[in-house]
Amino acid sequence: MSTRSGFLLGISLDKRPVIDSYLEVSRGHSSRPCTAWNRSHTMENRSSQSGVPGPRPKNDTLSALKGVWTREQEVLKSRLVLQDDFSWALGAKVSDSNESLDLKISPENEGNRLRYVGGVDLSFSKSDPSFACGALVVLDFDSLEVVYEDFCTVQLTMPYIPGFLAFRESPVILNLLDRVGRKKIDFYPQLLMVDGNGILHPRGFGLASHLGVLADIPTIGVGKNLFHVDGLSDAEVRLEASKSDLHAGETVPLIGNSGRVWGAAMRSHDGCKKPIFISSGHRISLETAIDVVKRCCRHRVPEPVRQADMRSRERLRILNHQAA
């Protein structure tokens, strides 16, 4: 993986991001992860999952916070790469059948093929909606078996602010990436799938893009719902996908009023009517992102994100049981 020197907030954007530097400048909203049921503090409440929006900051504070975050993301966005920028080889598909998506790697690229794909997600306690568990899983790309997992629990003190998911969740995920880099560097993911959007975002810089730039890693955004972006709406896209009679692995491009292609809606398998929404995060093209997601789908959601979601939920269940 290439190494780039960062300039924003004094962060080094190398293979193992300097997480502490980012957490120190959390704009007054500390995001120090904790590892036990005794929670510390941090970030925001995910109302979309908990249904509890929580207390909102005063309007002037909220406006100032949004302004700071928007400016910070504009600086990060200047570093965004939307073409394939990685050293590993994906390989060509030998078969387009649903049963076989084998890879054909040339001998010279065999030692540099894509081996490890990461997935990240945060889940929230039903009994305490302010308590969350972040999960990072790393899967073997060929077998889709989990070879590494790690968790981080946090107490959320801020409400969810629409459009600024990255500032709530990225510190936890960056911490998990830092830990795998320190503990199990051989399993450090070559590619990260994120339960959230990449450029398919009102400001063109969602969680997957934010994480990708900060961690300097190729990222793919995988959304289950669609933002209203450039004239695109969830209902209209779902209707279009339904009219197109998509089969497993087929996609519909998400083209906004401006003519820009923001991503793609894909039907994961024939038994699932609801599409998922794929977008480039960082250092990967949309075409390659779609190809990778197809190869990782056993169910509606690609396996790296699905495993991160299931395992974070299970960890929360265990913690709730222990605390009872």
C-alpha positions in Angstrom: 0.0 0.0 0.0 1.3 3.4 -0.8 2.2 5.9 1.8 1.0 9.5 1.7 1.8 12.3 4.2 -1.2 14.0 5.6 -1.6 17.8 6.2 -5.0 18.0 7.8 -4.9 18.2 11.6 -1.4 17.0 11.6 -2.5 13.4 10.8 -0.1 11.0 9.2 -2.1 9.2 6.4 0.0 6.0 6.3 -0.9 2.4 6.6 -1.7 2.7 10.3 -3.4 6.0 10.9 -2.4 7.9 14.0 -5.8 7.7 15.6 -5.0 9.6 18.8 -4.2 12.7 16.7 -7.7 12.6 15.1 -9.4 11.9 18.4 -7.7 14.8 20.1 -9.3 17.3 17.6 -12.8 16.0 17.8 -14.1 19.5 17.9 -15.1 19.4 21.5 -16.9 16.0 21.1 -14.4 13.5 22.3 -14.4 10.1 20.7 -12.2 8.0 22.9 -13.3 4.3 22.5 -13.7 2.1 25.5 -13.3 -1.7 25.5 -15.5 -2.7 28.5 -19.1 -2.4 29.5 -18.1 0.7 31.6 -18.5 3.3 28.9 -16.6 6.5 28.5 -17.9 9.2 26.1 -18.2 10.1 22.5 -19.8 11.0 19.2 -23.5 11.1 18.3 -26.6 9.0 18.6 -27.7 7.0 15.5 -31.4 7.8 15.4 -31.9 5.9 12.2 -31.3 2.7 14.2 -32.3 3.6 17.7 -35.4 5.7 16.9 -34.3 8.0 19.7 -32.9 11.3 18.4 -31.6 12.5 21.8 -31.1 16.1 22.8 -30.0 18.4 20.1 -27.3 21.1 20.5 -28.4 24.7 20.5 -29.0 26.1 17.0 -25.9 28.4 17.1 -23.7 25.5 18.3 -25.1 23.1 15.8 -24.6 25.7 13.0 -21.0 26.3 14.0 -20.3 22.6 14.3 -21.7 22.0 10.8 -19.6 24.8 9.4 -16.4 23.4 11.0 -17.1 19.9 9.8 -18.0 21.0 6.3 -14.8 22.9 5.9 -12.8 20.0 7.2 -14.5 17.6 4.8 -13.8 20.0 1.9 -10.1 19.8 2.7 -10.2 16.0 2.9 -12.3 15.8 -0.3 -9.4 17.5 -2.2 -7.5 14.3 -1.6 -10.2 12.0 -2.9 -9.2 9.5 -5.6 -12.0 7.9 -7.7 -9.9 5.7 -9.9 -8.3 2.4 -9.2 -5.2 3.2 -7.1 -4.0 0.0 -5.5 -1.2 -2.6 -6.0 -3.2 -5.7 -5.7 -4.7 -7.6 -8.7 -8.4 -8.4 -8.7 -8.3 -10.9 -11.6 -10.8 -11.6 -14.4 -14.0 -13.5 -13.9 -13.9 -16.9 -15.6 -17.6 -17.4 -15.4 -20.6 -15.0 -15.1 -22.8 -17.7 -13.6 -24.3 -17.2 -10.2 -22.5 -20.3 -8.9 -19.0 -19.5 -10.0 -17.0 -16.3 -10.0 -13.6 -17.7 -10.0 -10.5 -15.5 -10.4 -7.8 -15.9 -13.1 -4.6 -14.3 -11.8 -1.5 -14.1 -14.0 1.6 -15.8 -12.5 3.3 -12.4 -12.1 0.4 -11.1 -10.0 -0.2 -14.2 -7.9 1.7 -12.9 -4.9 -0.1 -9.6 -5.0 -3.7 -10.6 -5.5 -6.6 -9.3 -3.4 -6.7 -11.6 -0.4 -8.2 -9.7 2.5 -11.4 -7.5 2.4 -12.6 -5.7 5.5 -16.1 -4.8 6.6 -17.1 -2.3 9.3 -20.3 -1.4 11.0 -21.7 0.1 14.2 -24.7 -1.4 16.1 -26.7 0.1 18.9 -28.1 -1.2 22.1 -31.8 -1.5 22.3 -31.9 -1.0 26.0 -29.5 2.0 25.9 -29.6 3.7 22.5 -26.6 5.8 23.3 -24.4 2.8 23.6 -22.8 1.4 20.5 -20.4 -1.4 19.4 -18.2 -1.0 16.4 -16.9 -4.0 14.5 -14.2 -4.7 12.0 -14.1 -8.0 10.3 -11.5 -9.2 7.7 -12.6 -11.9 5.2 -10.5 -14.1 2.9 -11.6 -12.8 -0.5 -11.7 -16.3 -2.1 -13.6 -18.2 0.6 -15.4 -15.2 2.3 -14.5 -16.8 5.6 -13.8 -14.4 8.5 -10.1 -14.5 9.5 -10.0 -11.6 11.9 -12.5 -9.7 14.0 -12.3 -6.9 16.6 -14.8 -4.8 18.5 -14.9 -1.4 20.2 -17.7 -0.1 22.4 -18.5 3.6 22.9 -20.9 5.8 24.7 -22.6 8.3 22.3 -23.4 11.7 23.7 -24.3 13.6 20.6 -27.5 13.3 18.5 -27.4 12.1 15.0 -26.8 15.1 12.6 -28.0 14.2 9.1 -25.2 14.2 6.5 -22.4 14.1 9.1 -22.3 10.4 9.9 -18.5 10.3 9.4 -17.8 12.5 12.4 -19.8 10.2 14.6 -18.5 6.8 13.4 -15.1 7.3 11.8 -13.0 7.6 15.1 -14.2 4.2 16.3 -13.5 2.6 12.9 -10.1 4.2 12.6 -9.3 2.9 16.0 -10.2 -0.6 14.9 -8.0 -0.3 11.8 -5.1 1.0 13.9 -5.4 -2.0 16.2 -5.3 -4.6 13.4 -2.3 -2.8 12.1 -0.6 -3.1 15.5 -1.8 -6.6 16.5 -2.3 -8.5 13.2 -0.6 -6.6 10.4 -0.8 -9.6 8.1 -4.6 -9.3 8.2 -4.7 -5.6 7.5 -7.5 -5.2 4.9 -6.4 -4.3 1.4 -9.9 -3.0 0.8 -12.7 -1.8 3.1 -16.4 -2.1 2.6 -18.4 0.4 4.7 -22.1 0.3 5.8 -22.6 3.8 4.5 -22.1 5.8 1.3 -19.0 7.0 -0.5 -19.6 9.8 -3.0 -23.3 9.0 -3.1 -23.8 11.8 -0.5 -25.2 15.3 -0.5 -21.7 16.8 -0.4 -20.2 13.9 -2.4 -18.2 12.7 0.6 -19.9 10.1 2.8 -18.5 7.9 5.5 -16.7 5.5 3.1 -14.9 8.4 1.4 -14.1 10.1 4.8 -12.6 6.8 6.1 -10.8 6.0 2.9 -9.0 9.4 2.8 -8.1 9.4 6.5 -6.9 5.7 6.6 -5.4 5.9 3.0 -7.2 2.7 2.0 -9.5 1.8 -0.9 -13.1 1.9 0.3 -16.5 1.0 -1.1 -19.7 2.5 0.2 -22.6 0.0 0.5 -25.9 1.7 1.4 -29.3 0.0 2.1 -31.1 3.3 1.6 -30.6 6.1 -0.9 -29.8 9.7 -0.1 -31.6 12.4 -2.0 -28.7 13.5 -4.2 -28.8 15.5 -7.4 -32.4 14.7 -8.0 -32.1 11.0 -7.2 -34.7 9.6 -4.7 -35.0 6.3 -3.0 -38.5 5.6 -4.2 -37.9 6.5 -7.9 -34.7 4.4 -8.0 -36.4 1.4 -6.5 -39.2 1.8 -9.0 -36.7 2.0 -11.9 -34.9 -1.1 -10.6 -38.2 -2.9 -10.4 -39.1 -2.0 -14.0 -35.7 -3.0 -15.2 -36.4 -6.6 -14.0 -32.9 -6.9 -12.7 -31.4 -10.3 -12.2 -28.8 -11.3 -9.6 -25.7 -9.1 -9.9 -27.2 -6.7 -12.4 -27.1 -3.0 -11.8 -28.8 0.3 -12.7 -26.6 3.4 -12.8 -27.5 6.2 -10.5 -27.4 9.2 -12.8 -28.3 12.6 -11.2 -29.9 15.6 -12.9 -26.5 17.0 -13.6 -25.6 13.9 -15.6 -23.1 12.7 -13.1 -23.0 8.9 -12.3 -23.0 8.8 -8.5 -23.1 5.0 -8.1 -25.2 2.0 -8.9 -28.2 0.2 -7.6 -27.6 -3.6 -7.6 -29.9 -6.6 -7.0 -27.7 -8.9 -5.0 -29.6 -12.1 -5.7 -32.8 -13.3 -7.4 -34.6 -13.8 -4.1 -34.1 -10.2 -3.0 -36.3 -7.4 -4.4 -34.6 -4.5 -2.6 -31.4 -3.2 -4.3 -28.3 -2.1 -2.5 -26.6 1.2 -3.4 -22.9 1.0 -4.3 -20.6 4.0 -4.6 -16.9 4.6 -4.8 -15.4 5.6 -1.5 -11.7 6.3 -2.2 -9.0 4.9 -4.4 -11.3 2.6 -6.4 -13.5 3.1 -9.5 -17.2 2.4 -9.5 -16.7 -0.4 -12.1 -14.2 -2.2 -9.8 -16.3 -1.5 -6.7 -19.3 -3.2 -8.4 -17.2 -6.2 -9.4 -15.9 -6.7 -5.9 -19.3 -6.3 -4.3 -20.8 -8.9 -6.7 -18.1 -11.4 -5.7 -18.8 -10.9 -2.0 -22.6 -11.3 -2.1 -24.2 -14.4 -0.7 -27.2 -12.5 0.6 -28.6 -9.0 0.0 -25.7 -7.2 1.7 -22.1 -8.2 0.8 -20.5 -10.6 3.3 -17.9 -8.2 4.8 -20.6 -5.7 5.8 -23.1 -8.4 6.8 -20.6 -10.1 9.0 -19.6 -6.9 10.7 -23.3 -6.1 11.3 -24.2 -9.5 12.7 -21.1 -9.8 14.9 -21.5 -6.3 16.4 -25.1 -7.0 17.2 -24.1 -10.3 18.9 -21.4 -8.6 20.9 -24.0 -6.1 22.2 -26.3 -8.9 23.1 -23.6 -10.6 25.1 -22.7 -7.3 26.9 -26.4 -6.6 27.7 -26.7 -10.1 29.1 -23.5 -9.7 31.3 -24.8 -6.3 32.6 -28.3 -7.7 33.5 
